[in-house]
Amino acid sequence: MDRREMKGAQIAQSGRISETPKGWIVPSQSGKGAYLVYKEGGETKCNCPDCEMRGTKCKHQWAVEYFIRESVDAEGNKVVEKVVRVTYSQNWKAYNAAQNGEIRQFDELLKDLVENVEEGEQKMGRPRLSLKEGSFCAIQKVYSQLSSRRAHTLYRNAKEREQISKAPSYNMVNIFLNREDVTPLLNRLLILSSLPLKGIETNFAPDSSGFRTSQFNQYGVEKYGTKKAHKWVKAHILTGTKTNIIASARITEGNANDSPYFKPMIEEAHENGFNIEEIEADKAYCSRANYDLVDEIGATAYIPFRSNATGRSGGSRVWNKMYHYFMMNREEFMEHYHKRSNVETTFMMVKTKFGDKLKSKKWIAQKNELLCKLIAHNIVVVIHEMHELGITPTFCSSS
């Protein structure tokens, strides 16, 4: 099936197509209004923009074709048969294999990933936990969701498997997460963990979501008499809409705006070898600068325009072009835009599997802990794609 035929089959499954003397009323897939599919001169036509402007067979025509099967019985009566529901099967063999071997494969892939960590020379002081083994233990602990003391068993097991040289004390990992120099290191590991899928992902969606901490915002209580509320840490991510891999991320305080992080995340993913063809984002990212940025890298942005937006270019050719496309081909535009929902799925995956609360007390450790969650998510996604697509992951930069 091509895209229009597939969409038509989905509309037909809804069962909301109705026949009238003038033709068939087909509901809009965006949920607003309907279109008329009718016969004229022996041909089936539709009054939707796609059919009228392009002269092509639209999804509404396909929907009618799938919805009815007309035949005439021996007595001359017309018999109408409804379409059989289309279903999409899960590759249970690949899913079961990924789930059954996830814990073992996670540690193996994590060991390969941290091999990219460069160790600095320690010239003075007591020997401390190496960056490579500290990263391994911190990400492994966050993946397990165990407390610091209980996670020590994981480190001992990793030592027995020769994945680390020495099992650190339970508190050494907490100290490691509180180091400022660990943040850029974890950011780099996050990028490297996404690279095995750079040949697969071409569509991306940015968004942000908050992660709760164990601290409370006392300022509002004292100044405004409000109820105590948890402080939040915000993760801004750029995720692939096919596999839910996170190609880039930024960690900020809970009240940070979204749009300023659009450019650095898009540029980072592009520079690291992702062939970006489409970007789907919500209205928070709608600006001429963001549209121009996506156009500069040879991609197309599908960002809905605010109600007060105009088509005035303001020096941005692509803004004017996409504004009129949005106004004249709203339904087709929204078909692309709805891929953005996959970024919500990514956050759901992270929070469901690794928790929506951060255990660390200090700001630096909270940032690093959240980065560890995102890295763990990427490794789990890679494990699934190893079984689903048969890839052999390699965690290295193309540069």
N, C-alpha and C positions, 0 to 999 in steps of 0.2 A: 504493500500500500504506500502511496505517497501521503504527504502530510494532510492534504485536503480530504482524501478518502478516509483516512484514519479518524479525523475529526468528525466527519459525517457519520461514521459508524458509531462513534460515541454519542452523538446527538440522537441517533435512532434508538439507542438503548434506553434513553430516558422515557420513551413512550408518550411524549407530550406533543407529537406531531398530529395535527388534525386536518381532515379533508373537508374542503368547502366547494361550492359550485365553481369558484374561480380558480381553485388550485389547492395547494397544501400550505398550511401555516406552520412554519418551522421556527421554534424559539431561538433567540440569539443565545449563543454559548456564554456570553458575558453576563447573561441574566437580565438584560434590559431590552424590551421590545421583541419583535419577531419579523421574519421575512416571508414573502410569498413566492413559492415555487409554482410555476404554471407552465402550461403547454401552449406554444404559439407556432403555427406553421409546421407542425409535426416535430418541433424541437422543445426541449424542456429548458426553461429560463428561470432566473431568480432576480429579484429586485435589490439584491445586496450590492454594495459597492464593488466587491471583488468580481462579480459576474458582469456588472454593467461597464466597469472601467477597463477590465482586462479581457473580457470576452472569453473567460475560462470557465471550466466546470467547477463550481464552488462547492464547499463542504455541505451547504444546504441542499443542493441537488443530490449529492451523494447520500445525504441523510434520508431523503425521500426514497431513493433507489434501494437503500438498505431496509427502510421501514416497511415497504410493501413488496409483495411478490404477487403480481396480478396474473390470474389465469381464468379461463372460461370452462365451466363444467359441461357435461353432455346436454343439459337442459338450457344452456345459454346464460346461466347465472355467473356473474363475476365473483371469483373467489379471491380474497385478499389474505395473504399470509404474512404475519409479522416476522421481522428479522430475528435470527437466533442471537442471543447475547454473546458478545465478544469478550473473551477473558484473556488475561495475560498470566502465564504460568511462572512460578518461582523456580529458579534452578536450585532445587533442594539438595542435590548432590554437592554442589559447590558450597552452598550455605552451611550444610552439616560439616563438611570437611574443614571449613574455616573456623567454625565454632569449636569443634572438637580439638583442634590443634592450636587454638589461639594463644594460650598461655605459654606453651613451649616456643612457638614461633615468635611471640612478642619479645621474649628475652633474647632470642637469637638475632632478630632484626635490630633490637636496641643495641646490642653489642656491636653490630656492624655500623650502626649510625654514629655512635660515640667515638669510633675509630677516627672520625674526622676532626676531633677536638685536638687542638695543638696545645701542648703543655709548655708553660713558661718555666724558666729556671728559677728555683728558689735558692737565694743566696744566703739567707740568714733565718734564724728562728727554728722552732720545732717543726719536724716534718708534718705536713698537713695533707688532708685528703686531696688526691689529684683531681684535676678538672674532669678528666675522662671518667674516672670511677665515681666521682661525686655526681656527675650528670646521670650516669647509669642508675645509681641508687635512688636519686631524687625522682626520676621519671618512673622507675619501677615502683616506688612507694606510692606515688600519686595514682598510678594505674591500679594498684591493689586496693586503694582506699582504706588501708590499715593505719592504725595509729603508729606513732614513731617507735614505740617499744615493741609492738607486735611485728612491725615490718622488719625488725632485725633478723628474724628467721629467713626472710627473703635474701638478705645479704649473705648469710652463711651458706644458703643453697647455691647462690651465684658463685661464691668462692669455690665450693666443691665442684662446680661445673667449669671452673677456670674462666669464668666470665669477668671476674675481678680478682685482684691479687690478695686483697685483705678485706674482711668484713668490717666496716666502720662501726663505731658505737652508735646507738640510736640517736644521740643528740648531734653527732657530726653532720648528719644530713640536714638537720634544721639550721645549723650554723652555715652550711654551704648555701642554702636557699636565701640566707640573709645577706649574701655578698652582692654588692653592686656590679662587680665585674662578671657575674654569672649571667646577668640579663642579656647582654649582646650575644653571649655564647648560646643561650637557649633560643634566641631569635634565629640564629644561624642554623641550629639543629632543626627548627621548625621548617625552615625553607628547604633544607636538604631532605627532610622526611616527605616532602610533597613531590620531589623531582621524579621519582619512578613513574608518576602518572602524567608527566608533562606532555607526553605524546598522545594522551587520550582526551584530556580536558581542553575544550575550546570556548565554552561558555562559562561566565563567572558572575557571581552575585555578591555584593558587599552588604554588610549590615553590622549591627552591634547588639550586645545583650549584656545585662548585668549579672554578676555573681555575688552572692551575699557573703558578708564577712561576719565574724563573731563580735564585732565592735558596734557601738551605737553612736548615733549622731546627737551629741549632747547640746550642740549649739542651738538647734531649733527648740529644744525643751526649755532652755534658759531664756532665750530671747522672745519666743512667740508662744510659749506654753503648749507646744504641740506634744503628741505622744512620742515616746522614744522609738526610733526607727533604726534598722540596721544600716550600716554603711555598705556601699556597693562598690565593686571594682568592675569596670567595663572592658569587655573584649570587642575590639573592632576586627572583623575578619573578612577575607576575600575567599570565597569557597567555590569550587567547581560544581556546576549544577548536575553533573552526571554521576560522579562518584562521591561527592561531598568532601573531597580533599581540601584542606585549608592551605592555600598557596602563599598567603601573607597575613600578618596580624599586627595589631598595635594594642597595648594594654594601657588604659588611662583610668583616671578617677571617674566615679559614677556619673558626674554631671557634664562630662565632656561632650561637645557637639560631634556629629558624625561626619559631616561633609569635609572638614579639613584632612581627614585620613584617607579619603578616596584616592587622591593623587599618589601619595607615597606607596600605597598598597598595589595600585594598578602598575605603577612604574617598576616596582620590585618584582612582581610576577612576570612582567614582560621582559625585564632584563635577565631573569633567571631561566629564560627559554620557553615559557608558556606561549603557545600560539593563540592569542586571544582574538576571537572573532566577534563575540557579543558580550555586552555587559548589561545585566538587568538589575536595576536598583530602584528603591522607592523615592518618593518626592523629597525626602531630606537631602538627597544628593543632586537635586535638579539645579544646575547652574550652567551658564555658558562655558565657564572654564572647564568643568567636568566633561561636557559634551565635546569640547575641542580636544581635550586630552585623549579621549577614546578615539576620536577621529585621527589624531596624529599617529597612533600606533596601528592604524589600519583596521580598526574594529568599529562596530556599531553599538551605540548606547541606546537602551530602551528604558528611559526614565520618564515617568508620567509628569506632565506639566501641571503646575498649580493653577487654581481657578483664576488667579489674577495675572497669569503669564500672557505675554503677547508674542506675536511672530516677528517683532522687530529684531533684526539680527544683532545690533549693538556690536558689530565687528565680527560676529560669529556666523559664518555661512551655514555650518551644520546645525546650529540652533534653529535658524529659519526653516531649513529643510525638514528637520525632525518635528518641528512644531506643526507644520502643515500636514505632515504624514500622520501625526497623532490625531489631528482634528478631522482629517478626511478618511482615514483608515483605522478608526479607533479599535475595532474588533481585531483586526490583524495585528496591530501594535500590541494589544493586550495579550495575544497568544504568546508573543515573545516575552512580554513582561512577567507573565505568570510563572515562568521558570524561576523567578526570584524566590518563590516559596521554598526552594531547596535550601536556602541559607537558614531558614527557620528550622528545617529538618536537621541541619548540621548542629545547630545549638541544642536541639532536643537530644540528639545523639550524645553530645558531650555531657550534658547535664544529667541525662538518665544513667549513663554508664559510669561517669566519674564524679557525679555530684554537682549540685549548683551552689555549694557553700565552700568557702576557702577556710582552711584550718589555721593558716598562719596569722600571726597577730600584727606584724610590722609590714609597712607598705612595700618595701623591697621584696620581702619574702612572699607577699601576696601576689605581686606581679610574676615572680618566678614560678610560683606554684601554679598559677593559671596558665602560663606558657607550657608547663609540664603536662597539664591536662590536654592542651591542644596538640602537643607532640604525640602523646599517647593515642589520641583520637586518630591522627594521621597514620600511625603505625597499624592500628586496627583496620583502617580502611585499606591500606596496602595489603594486609593479610587476606582480606576478603577478595581483592582484585587478583591476587596470586592464584586463587582457586577459580574465580569467575572468568578471568580473561587469560589466565595462564602466563602472566608476566613474571619475570625474574628481576626483583628489585635491586637497584644499585644506588646507594646513597652517596652521590658525588656531584659536584658542580660541573657544569659544562665549560666553565671558564678555566 
